């Protein structure tokens, strides 16, 4: 009888058999289930669910299955008669039907997941419940929330139900940043590869939320960046899940959080549900973390030893990380990144290169770019005013953003991108654009303002700072408080047209 096998599984699971009993309850309730739906609903790993299914005589319809209604009574005494621990905000969901429907549409149309970034989409009700929990736990009017990565679009959920919250997203995926901006809900977007930098404008937040790569390296890096972006009395909400079969992995991750001297204010079990990630039951806990006085130094130390291999898949996965062929460039004035030790030139880290301008005047720079950091190429080029920049890559580069043509003439030689700085332009619009792009570490709006004032002066007119700010705000309201290095590429792509608009407006303003 199939019941014997089920009883053996339950006995082997011991006190943790509740998750199996929950799955069995679902199978016996008359509904049809797919494997993915059953995994997600029970928050139990696919492997465990498959073990249960092998012990049952199932009724099937296509890819769906259930215990036949006439056989359900055979298992009644084995079922979990009490529900799982209550979701702290489930009772609020019925009051937010329009927001949930909007999120379903937004998530359905969002850019597809990238496995090399460990993307797995959270369900619409998950991102809504995150937003509701934030509002239930914290006072959000006027609060500043930082989303450290946001493929799940939690930022949009927060703005839908708490529009008075100031929300900023930092992400390496240009498609996500563009998609969030398209929704026009008032979310600020910033480009960042967190292995290299946190944008200057992404500091001093009250709250941070992150659903990072589920490796100890990824968890600790994203959490350290969240700490960097917080005020001293801030809070972090972090999603992390592991299979019930791998408690040692969960311990390793929790140890990495403890090493950051964070306290665990709460852990909400299985709060997050996903389309995928069946190895961990398509679910993850939600951690509420509080920094201590020792947290910020610990985070700074963690960031000083940052590694690029933080993902589970792709060229920057933990498993694929291995030493590659070392680049060689004996002519450059400065070497940026990892280079052979015998080379005599001065060195700079990639993180330092993006964080602040290099003090000395340079004619030539050679930059070693590891595999998986290709999205940083435009920023690495805009971070210098050197006449010649050679980027040594793991593979031939993809097409560069068109806006870089305002600054560089670029040619590709195998896996080396050679960029030569172009002469200063003569057209007024091009002069203003070039001045902005030549100051990659400076606040974009400030450089733009000073360029307009200088242009007006050269034309024999006067433009005040407030007048220049108004022109910029009207043409590019997104340009406040960020640098060209942290601007998403779709913002930089629009910059030439918006600069032209402000230059043409000078004639009416002055």
C-alpha positions as a printed Julia matrix, in Angstrom:
510×3 Matrix{Float64}:
   0.0    0.0     0.0
   1.24   3.5    -0.86
   0.58   4.63    2.7
   3.49   2.54    4.0
   5.99   4.52    1.91
   4.46   7.81    3.01
   4.68   6.8     6.66
   8.35   5.9     6.23
   9.07   9.34    4.77
   7.23  11.08    7.59
   9.01   9.02   10.23
  12.4    9.78    8.68
  11.61  13.51    8.65
  10.73  13.53   12.34
   9.65  16.91   13.7
  10.35  18.48   10.3
   7.7   16.26    8.71
   5.24  19.15    8.9
   6.33  20.42    5.47
   5.69  16.95    3.98
   2.34  16.75    5.75
   1.47  20.18    4.38
   2.27  19.02    0.84
   0.2   15.88    1.4
  -2.68  18.02    2.67
  -2.56  20.09   -0.52
  -2.55  16.97   -2.68
  -5.58  15.61   -0.83
  -7.71  18.76   -0.99
  -9.13  18.02   -4.44
  -7.12  20.67   -6.33
  -4.88  19.89   -9.28
  -1.2   20.78   -8.86
   1.84  21.17  -11.06
   5.16  20.24   -9.52
   6.34  23.87   -9.54
   3.16  25.1    -7.84
   3.28  22.41   -5.18
   6.93  23.18   -4.42
   6.22  26.9    -4.13
   3.03  26.53   -2.07
   4.6   24.11    0.41
   8.01  25.88    0.46
   9.66  22.47    0.2
  12.53  21.51   -2.06
  11.72  19.83   -5.35
  13.76  16.77   -4.38
  11.76  16.26   -1.2
   8.44  16.72   -3.0
   9.49  14.24   -5.68
  10.24  11.67   -2.96
   6.72  12.13   -1.62
   5.11  11.86   -5.06
   6.87   8.58   -5.74
   5.09   7.05   -2.74
   1.59   8.11   -3.82
  -0.89   6.79   -6.35
  -1.73  10.0    -8.2
  -4.5   10.99  -10.55
  -3.08  12.95  -13.5
  -4.34  15.47  -16.04
  -1.59  16.65  -18.37
   1.22  17.99  -16.17
  -1.09  18.32  -13.16
  -1.82  15.74  -10.5
  -3.6   15.1    -7.2
  -4.57  12.31   -4.86
  -7.89  11.03   -6.19
 -10.76  12.22   -3.95
 -11.8    8.65   -3.19
  -8.3    7.92   -1.81
  -7.9   11.11    0.26
  -9.53   9.59    3.38
  -6.69   7.03    3.49
  -4.32   9.82    4.58
  -6.54  11.94    6.84
  -4.69  11.06   10.04
  -1.35  11.99    8.42
  -2.29  15.5     7.34
  -1.15  18.76    8.92
  -4.46  19.92   10.33
  -3.08  23.24   11.59
  -1.97  25.92    9.1
   1.62  27.06    8.66
   2.78  30.03   10.82
   0.75  33.08    9.91
   2.16  35.56    7.43
   2.5   38.85    9.38
   0.82  40.9     6.63
  -1.4   38.35    4.85
  -4.48  39.97    6.41
  -3.66  43.22    4.58
  -3.58  41.75    1.07
  -7.36  41.91    0.41
  -7.19  45.69    0.82
  -4.64  46.09   -1.99
  -6.27  44.3    -4.91
  -5.56  47.04   -7.52
  -1.91  47.25   -6.46
  -1.52  43.47   -6.72
  -3.1   43.44  -10.18
  -0.78  46.24  -11.31
   2.22  44.32   -9.98
   1.15  41.21  -11.86
   1.2   43.22  -15.07
   4.52  44.87  -14.28
   6.26  41.61  -13.4
   4.81  39.83  -16.45
   6.24  42.5   -18.76
   9.56  42.94  -16.96
  12.9   42.01  -18.58
  13.62  38.31  -18.49
  15.8   36.88  -15.76
  19.54  36.56  -16.35
  20.87  33.33  -14.95
  24.41  34.75  -14.81
  23.12  37.26  -12.24
  21.25  34.55  -10.28
  17.93  36.16  -11.14
  14.82  34.33   -9.97
  11.6   36.36  -10.07
   9.61  36.77   -6.88
   5.85  36.38   -7.14
   3.71  39.56   -7.3
   2.16  38.91   -3.9
   5.67  38.53   -2.42
   6.84  41.98   -3.52
   3.55  43.47   -2.36
   3.89  41.79    1.05
   7.43  43.15    1.32
   6.05  46.65    0.81
   3.25  46.04    3.31
   5.67  44.67    5.91
   7.86  47.75    5.54
   4.83  49.93    6.19
   3.65  47.79    9.1
   7.04  47.76   10.79
   8.37  51.27   10.02
   7.06  54.82    9.59
   7.56  55.4     5.88
   6.4   58.99    5.14
   9.62  60.8     4.27
  11.75  57.7     4.86
  14.53  56.81    2.41
  14.64  53.21    1.13
  17.56  51.74   -0.83
  16.92  48.65   -2.95
  20.28  46.91   -3.34
  19.46  45.2    -6.63
  15.83  45.05   -7.7
  15.1   42.46  -10.37
  11.97  41.65   -8.32
  10.64  45.25   -8.71
  10.03  45.69   -4.98
  10.73  49.4    -5.46
   7.61  49.71   -7.62
   5.51  47.88   -5.05
   6.66  50.28   -2.35
   5.82  53.33   -4.48
   2.39  51.9    -5.33
   1.34  51.46   -1.7
   3.59  54.02    0.03
   4.11  56.78   -2.58
   5.47  59.16    0.07
   8.57  56.99    0.5
  11.8   58.12   -1.16
  13.06  55.05   -3.06
  16.4   54.51   -4.83
  17.44  51.4    -6.76
  21.04  50.42   -7.49
  21.48  47.59   -9.99
  23.99  46.3   -12.52
  21.27  45.3   -15.02
  20.63  48.21  -17.38
  17.36  46.64  -18.54
  15.91  46.68  -15.04
  16.91  50.3   -14.48
  15.33  51.38  -17.76
  12.16  49.4   -17.06
  11.74  50.94  -13.59
  12.19  54.43  -15.04
   9.62  53.71  -17.75
   6.95  53.26  -15.07
   7.38  56.88  -13.94
   6.56  56.16  -10.31
   9.29  58.39   -8.91
  11.93  55.75   -8.19
  15.52  56.94   -8.56
  17.76  54.54  -10.5
  21.52  54.22  -10.29
  23.91  51.88  -12.09
  26.27  49.96   -9.83
  28.25  46.76   -9.95
  28.32  46.17   -6.21
  31.57  44.25   -6.51
  33.16  47.57   -7.47
  31.24  50.42   -5.91
  28.16  51.84   -4.28
  27.2   55.13   -5.98
  27.88  58.29   -3.96
  24.21  59.26   -4.18
  23.13  55.94   -2.61
  24.19  56.76    0.95
  22.34  57.93    4.09
  19.21  55.8     3.74
  16.92  54.77    6.58
  16.17  51.31    5.22
  17.75  48.89    2.77
  16.22  45.85    1.09
  18.08  43.22   -0.88
  17.51  39.78   -2.42
  21.12  38.93   -3.28
  22.86  35.93   -4.88
  22.44  33.04   -2.47
  26.14  32.36   -1.91
  27.96  33.37    1.29
  30.09  35.7    -0.83
  27.06  37.27   -2.51
  25.1   37.6     0.73
  27.94  39.26    2.62
  28.82  41.61   -0.28
  25.27  42.85   -0.89
  24.69  43.2     2.84
  27.94  45.15    3.27
  26.86  47.49    0.46
  23.48  47.89    2.16
  25.27  48.83    5.37
  27.37  51.34    3.4
  24.16  52.91    2.1
  22.49  53.17    5.52
  22.45  55.7     8.31
  23.86  54.35   11.55
  20.39  53.58   12.93
  19.06  52.01    9.72
  17.59  48.56    9.12
  18.16  45.9     6.46
  15.59  43.51    5.03
  17.33  40.57    3.37
  15.85  37.6     1.53
  17.72  34.32    1.79
  16.65  30.74    1.32
  18.23  27.31    1.57
  16.86  23.84    1.15
  15.67  22.04    4.24
  18.31  19.49    3.23
  21.27  21.89    3.57
  21.31  23.48    7.03
  25.11  23.72    6.86
  24.82  26.13    3.93
  22.33  28.27    5.83
  24.72  28.28    8.8
  27.57  29.46    6.58
  25.46  32.37    5.31
  24.26  33.29    8.79
  27.86  33.22   10.0
  28.77  35.69    7.25
  26.01  37.99    8.55
  27.2   37.57   12.13
  30.71  38.49   10.98
  29.24  41.87   10.0
  28.15  42.33   13.63
  24.48  42.52   12.73
  21.71  41.57   15.12
  18.76  39.48   13.91
  15.63  41.41   14.89
  13.39  38.87   13.13
  13.36  36.02   10.64
  10.08  35.48    8.8
  10.15  31.86    7.54
   9.32  31.24    3.87
   8.09  34.83    3.48
   9.36  35.12   -0.11
   8.03  32.89   -2.91
   9.51  32.61   -6.41
   8.85  31.43   -9.92
  11.7   28.92   -9.96
  14.41  28.12   -7.4
  12.73  24.76   -6.81
  15.91  23.38   -5.22
  15.13  25.58   -2.19
  11.38  25.1    -2.32
  10.8   28.24   -4.4
  10.9   30.09   -1.08
  13.2   32.18    1.08
  13.1   33.6     4.57
  13.03  37.34    5.16
  15.64  38.57    7.64
  15.29  41.85    9.49
  18.79  42.98   10.48
  19.94  45.8    12.73
  23.47  47.27   12.64
  25.5   47.71   15.81
  28.33  50.13   16.56
  30.77  47.5    15.22
  28.91  46.87   11.98
  30.25  49.65    9.79
  33.96  48.82   10.4
  33.22  45.15    9.73
  31.45  46.05    6.46
  34.36  48.25    5.39
  36.79  45.4     6.04
  34.57  43.04    4.03
  34.5   45.43    1.09
  38.29  45.82    1.18
  38.63  42.13    0.36
  35.78  42.03   -2.16
  35.91  39.27   -4.76
  34.22  39.21   -8.15
  33.05  35.57   -7.98
  29.75  35.81   -6.06
  27.2   34.02   -8.25
  26.16  30.39   -8.63
  26.25  30.43  -12.46
  28.11  32.12  -15.31
  31.65  33.48  -15.64
  31.64  34.97  -12.15
  30.31  31.93  -10.34
  32.1   30.47   -7.35
  32.8   27.24   -9.24
  34.18  28.87  -12.39
  36.46  31.34  -10.64
  40.01  30.46  -11.58
  43.16  32.39  -12.53
  43.13  33.48  -16.17
  45.87  34.6   -18.5
  47.46  37.73  -17.1
  47.34  40.76  -19.42
  50.54  42.52  -20.34
  50.91  46.21  -21.14
  54.36  47.75  -20.74
  53.64  51.2   -22.19
  50.9   52.62  -19.98
  51.51  55.28  -17.33
  49.12  53.53  -14.93
  47.79  49.98  -14.54
  44.26  49.55  -13.19
  43.05  46.18  -11.93
  45.01  42.93  -11.54
  48.32  42.88  -13.44
  51.51  40.8   -13.3
  53.64  41.87  -10.36
  56.91  42.43  -12.28
  55.48  45.33  -14.32
  56.98  48.6   -13.04
  54.04  51.01  -13.44
  52.0   52.37  -10.52
  48.76  50.53   -9.81
  45.18  51.33   -8.87
  42.31  49.06   -7.9
  39.19  48.98  -10.05
  37.2   50.04   -6.99
  39.45  53.05   -6.38
  39.36  53.98  -10.08
  35.58  54.28   -9.98
  35.41  55.85   -6.52
  37.49  58.99   -7.11
  39.55  60.76   -9.79
  43.18  59.7   -10.12
  45.31  62.57   -8.84
  48.15  62.58  -11.38
  47.84  63.67  -15.02
  47.98  60.64  -17.3
  48.57  60.16  -20.99
  47.85  56.43  -21.09
  46.07  53.94  -18.86
  45.73  50.16  -19.15
  42.77  48.54  -17.4
  42.34  44.8   -16.81
  38.62  43.91  -16.8
  37.74  40.45  -15.43
  35.07  38.32  -17.09
  31.63  39.26  -15.84
  32.38  42.96  -15.33
  31.69  44.05  -18.92
  28.85  46.38  -17.88
  31.46  48.54  -16.14
  33.32  49.31  -19.4
  31.59  52.65  -20.14
  32.21  53.8   -16.56
  35.84  52.71  -16.59
  36.34  54.86  -19.69
  34.5   57.87  -18.27
  36.48  57.7   -15.03
  39.59  59.27  -16.62
  40.69  62.12  -18.87
  43.75  60.27  -20.11
  44.48  60.55  -23.82
  44.72  56.78  -24.36
  42.91  54.02  -22.52
  43.45  50.32  -23.26
  40.93  47.88  -21.79
  42.12  44.27  -21.62
  39.02  42.06  -21.63
  38.22  38.39  -21.25
  36.52  38.35  -24.67
  35.97  40.79  -27.57
  33.79  43.69  -26.42
  30.18  44.18  -27.45
  29.05  47.38  -29.11
  29.75  50.41  -26.94
  27.11  53.02  -26.05
  26.83  55.7   -28.74
  27.36  58.5   -26.23
  31.01  57.42  -25.77
  31.68  58.53  -29.34
  31.5   62.08  -28.0
  34.66  61.36  -26.01
  36.59  58.51  -27.64
  37.55  56.97  -30.93
  37.54  53.24  -30.19
  39.05  50.31  -32.05
  39.07  46.64  -31.06
  42.2   44.52  -31.31
  41.13  41.02  -30.32
  40.24  41.26  -26.65
  41.82  44.7   -26.25
  39.7   47.83  -26.63
  41.86  50.84  -27.53
  40.2   54.18  -26.85
  41.79  57.48  -27.96
  40.42  60.73  -26.61
  38.95  63.0   -29.27
  39.82  66.71  -29.56
  37.54  69.17  -27.84
  34.5   69.97  -30.03
  33.54  73.42  -31.3
  29.74  73.24  -31.48
  28.12  74.65  -28.31
  25.94  71.6   -27.64
  28.88  69.26  -28.05
  31.04  71.43  -25.78
  28.52  71.2   -22.94
  28.08  67.44  -23.39
  31.82  66.87  -23.51
  32.37  68.88  -20.34
  29.83  66.7   -18.52
  31.37  63.46  -19.74
  34.91  64.69  -19.04
  34.01  64.99  -15.34
  32.77  61.49  -14.63
  33.13  61.71  -10.85
  31.45  65.11  -10.49
  27.73  65.65  -10.0
  26.27  65.73  -13.45
  23.85  68.6   -12.88
  26.58  70.8   -11.34
  28.94  70.34  -14.3
  26.06  70.92  -16.71
  25.08  74.1   -14.88
  28.6   75.53  -14.97
  28.96  74.62  -18.64
  25.77  76.51  -19.51
  26.89  79.54  -17.51
  30.27  79.53  -19.28
  28.58  79.18  -22.67
  26.26  82.11  -21.94
  29.23  84.21  -20.88
  31.09  83.33  -24.08
  28.04  84.49  -26.04
  28.02  87.82  -24.26
  25.07  87.0   -22.0
  24.48  86.33  -18.32
  22.91  83.18  -16.89
  22.43  82.79  -13.15
  22.88  79.5   -11.33
  19.17  79.31  -10.56
  18.29  79.93  -14.22
  20.7   77.21  -15.3
  19.28  74.8   -12.73
  15.76  75.49  -13.99
  16.77  74.74  -17.59
  18.36  71.46  -16.54
  15.45  70.47  -14.32
  13.0   71.05  -17.14
  15.05  69.09  -19.67
  16.3   66.27  -17.41
  14.62  66.09  -14.0
  16.51  62.84  -13.32
  19.91  64.58  -13.36
  19.99  65.81   -9.76
  22.52  64.33   -7.34
  24.16  61.69   -9.54
  27.41  61.46  -11.48
  27.89  60.24  -15.06
  29.51  57.08  -13.65
  26.34  56.06  -11.81
  23.85  57.18  -14.46
  22.09  54.28  -16.21
  22.96  53.99  -19.89
  19.47  54.95  -21.03
  19.94  58.25  -19.18
  23.32  58.83  -20.82
  21.8   57.97  -24.21
  19.2   60.71  -23.75
  21.78  63.24  -22.55
  22.83  64.67  -25.96
  19.24  65.59  -26.84
  18.58  67.03  -23.39
  21.8   69.05  -23.45
  20.82  70.44  -26.86
  17.46  71.46  -25.42
  19.11  73.49  -22.66
  21.61  75.12  -25.03
  18.83  76.2   -27.39
  16.85  77.52  -24.44
  19.72  79.86  -23.56
  18.59  82.35  -26.19
  15.17  82.8   -24.55
  16.47  82.73  -20.97
  19.24  85.28  -21.48
